[in-house]
């Protein structure tokens, strides 16, 4: 059998080629959206700047968060300090070290979020993950396009 005489009879148990091409295209689109989100978030965190601001700790409270480990998940309490910035805005900062009534240096991002310490920049692993998702989306899109072109011929 030569390549010019392709099999046109569908084999039992296999999905139609058009359905396979459509599913591949949908997965490629979903993966491309994930790639845009991951690369956009990583880039935004890499380009963010944090300005040190003097604030006063005015209150604190305890909140609970769901934490999972190898034995299961449970609610774990953590402390949130409420700081008042010079412009009168109050912000929540997760910290065990801040004392109520004491002046403290906090870090305000361009978006207005306040942190006790400036967040770490994205590392090589995060950039590699973004690049891998982009590469997978491109490969899947190429496979989907080849499947569609094969259907047309």
N, C-alpha and C positions, 0 to 999 in steps of 0.2 A: 504494500500500500504506500503510495507516495504522499507527499505533503499536499499536493494539489487536490487529491481525493480525500477530503476530510470526512470524518464520520459525522453524519447529520442526524442519525438516529439517537434519541436520548436513551441512556441506559437507566434501567430501573434502580431506584434507591438514591439517585443523585438529583439535586435540585436543578431546575432549569438554569442555563447559563445566564439568562437575563437577571434572574433573581440573585445569583451569585455576584454579578457585577453591581447590582443596586446595593446589596448589603456591604460590599467592599467600599463603595463610594460613600455610604452613610458612615461607616467606621472611619474612613479617611477624613471626612468633615468633622466628626466628633473629636478625633485626635488632633486635628488642626486647631480647633477651638481650645482644647486643653493646652496645646503648645503656645498659643497666643497668651492665654491666661498665665501660664507658668513663666514664660519669658518676660511678660509685662510686669508681673509682680517682682520677679528677681531684679529686673532693671530698675524698677521704682525704689526698691530697698537699697540698691547699690548707689543710686544717685541722690538719695535723701540726705538732707543735712540736719543736724541736731544742734540747736542753740542752747547753751547753758543759761538758766534763768534762776534767780534767787527767789525762793518761795518760803512760806511758813506752813508747817504742818498744823492744821486746825482740828483734825479729828481722825479717828480710825475706826474700822469695823472689821469683822471677820466674815468671810464668805466661804462657801464650799464649792469645790470643783470635782468633777468626776475624773478619777485617775485610774488607769488600768495598768496592771502588771501581770506577771505570769500566773498568779493565783486567782486573778479575776479583777473586777473593778469595784471601787468603793469611793465614797465621798470623803474628800480630805479638806480640812479647813486651811485657809490661808489669810494673811492679814493684808488689808488695803488701807493705806494712809490717804487722807484727803488733804491736799495741799491747796493753798490760796496763792495764786500768782500775783505779781505786782499790778496787773490790770484788773484785779478783782475776780477773775475767773477761777472757779474751783475745779480741780481735776483729781481723779483717782490714780494712785500709784501703788503698785503691788510691791511691798517691801516689809521686811521684818525689822529693819534697822532704824527707821525714821521714828523720832520721838515727838509726841504731841507738844506743840508750843515752840519747837526749835526751828531756827532758820535752816534751810537745806538748799543745795543746788540740784535742780532737776533739769532734764533735757527735753526741750520742746521741738517736735519735728515740724516740717513745713506744713503738714496737714493738720497740726494742732494737737496731736497726741503727745502725752507727757510720760516720760520714763525716768526711773531712778538712776539708771545708767544708760548710756547710749547703746542701742542694739548693735550686735555684731554685723558686719557686712556679709553679704552672701559669699560662701566659699566655693571652691572648685567643684565640689560634689553637686551643689545646686546648679551651677552653670552647666556641668556635664549632663545632669538630668534634663535640663531644658533643651540642650542640643540633641540629646537622644530622642526626646519626644518629637522635636522638629524633624529629625531624620526619619523616624518611624512614620510620621504623617506623610512625608514626601514619598517614601517607598510604597506605602499603602495607596497613595493617590496614583502613582505610576502603574501599580498592579491593576487598580480599578480602571484606569484609562485603557490599558492594554486589553483588559477583558471586554470593554465596550467596543474597541476597534476590532477585536476578533469576532464579535457578534455581527458586525456590519459587513465583514468580508465573506 
